Amino acid sequence: MKFSWSPDEDHNLYMLLASTRRIVFRLRNRELAKYNISPAESGVLLLVSGLEKNKATPSNLARLLMRQPHGISMLLDRMEKKRLVKKKHDLGKKNLVRIELTEKGLTKSRQAVKSNGVIKEIICLLNPQQRKSLERYLEILWRGSQEKLGTDLEAIFKDEAV
């Protein structure tokens, strides 16, 4: 028997997607707890390490992580207190802050990447063909959702976005 939240198939699909995300997030939270970081902190660390130095700003992080700027600022403040990141004020542009990883942040970032067993366990439930299909379908939804929101997250990676 197939589990169903409602008679509406679209709503069921939405609930399945949202519920799966929450479950995976909880599992990832447990996995990262041994390193004293959260999935949100891990996401910031991985993004900052992967972005060009001048593009790791609170504004860009908020957009990429689909979080409110105030929420990212609070998260970055906590991460700075934990000595995972440091904020560098841009002397050329008033009120512009760039985020850099500390040595401790870089170490935690590497630990988070190595400790991705729960992600691998879940993704490995799909065969390679299913993974590719899921990736294509999620990308369609991701792009369509961005369009509805009026955002272009890929612009952050282009030269004009700083």
N, C-alpha and C positions, 0 to 999 in steps of 0.2 A: 504494500500500500504506500502510495506517495503522500508525504506530509504536505499540508496546505494551510497557509495562513488565511486565505480568503478565496472566494470563487473567482476573483479577477486574476488572470494569469500574469499580467504585467506587474500587479502589486506583489504577487507571489515571488516573481523573479527579483524584484527590488528587495523584498524582505530576505530572500535567500542570499543575495549579494551582501546586504548590510550585516546580516547575522554571521555569515562566513568571515567577513572582515573583522567583526568584533571578537569572534572566537580565536582567529589567528593572532590578533593583537594581544589577547590575554595570554596565549601560549608563548608568544615572543616576549612579553613582559616577564613571565616566569624565567625564561631562558636568559634574559639580560640582567636579571636581578643579581646574579652572582658577580657581575662586574659593577654593580651599583649604578647602573644607568637604565633609563626607561627607553621604550621604543621611540618616543618623541625625541629624546636626546640623541639616540642612535641615528635617527633620520637626519637631524641637524648636522651631526658630526660627519656623516657620509656625504651630505650635500656640500658642506663647506670644503671638505677634502677634495671633492670632485669639481667644484666650480673654479673658474679662473679667479685669482686673488681679488681683483677689483669688482667682481660680481657677487661676492659673498656679503650681501648687505641684509639687514633685517627685513627690508621691504621685499627683496627678491626671495628670501627664505620663506616669508609669509605666503607669497604667491605660489611658490613651488610646492609647499606643503599644504596649501589650501587652508591656511589658518588666518585668523584675524591678526593684524599688526600688533595690537596690544598683547595678545596671547603669546606671540613670538617674542616680544620684548621681555615679557615676564619669564619665559623659558630661557632666553639668553641670559637674563640676570641670574637665574638659578645656576645655569651652567658656568657662568663666570665665577660665582661664589665657590663652585666645586672645582674651579681651575681647569675646566675643560676647553674653554674658549677665552679669547681676550678681544675686547672692542678697541679698535683703532680709529681715532677721529681723523677724517680726511682734511688735511690742512688747506687743500685747494677748494673744497666745497663745504660751506657752512652746514652744520647739522647732519652731515653724512657720516655714517659709521660703517666701518668694514669689519667683518668678523674673521678672526684667524684662530686656528687650532693651536692649543698649547701642546707641549710634548705629551702631557697626560691625556689630552683630548685625542691626539693622534694614536696613542696606545689603545685607548678605549675604542676608537674607531676600528682599528685593526682587530681587536678582540671581538667586536660586534660582527664583523664580516666573517671571521673564522667560526664564531659560535652561531651559525645559522642552521643548525640541525633541524629545528622544528619547521623552518621554511622548506628545507629540502625534503623532509619527510612528507609534508603535505603536497608539495608540488610533484613529488615522485609518485603520488597516487595516479597521476596522469601519464599516459605514454607520450612520446615526443610529438606525435601528430596532434594529440589533444592539447598539449601545451601550446603549440603554435596556433591552433584554432582559438584557444582561450585568449592568448595574447592579441590576436587580431580583433576578436570581438570586444575585448576590454578597451583596446585602443580606439575602436569606433565609438564606443560609449564615452570614453575620455574626451575625445575631440568634439563630439557632439555636445557634451555637457559644457565644455569650455566655451563653445560658440554660444550656447544659451546664456551663459554667464557674461559673455562679452570679454573673455580673457584670452590671452595668447601666451601660454607659458613658455612656448618655444622661443619667443622674442627675447627672453632673458639670456639665452645662449648666443644671440646675435650681437654684433659689435655695438649697435646703437643703444642697447639696454644696459644700464649700469646701476 
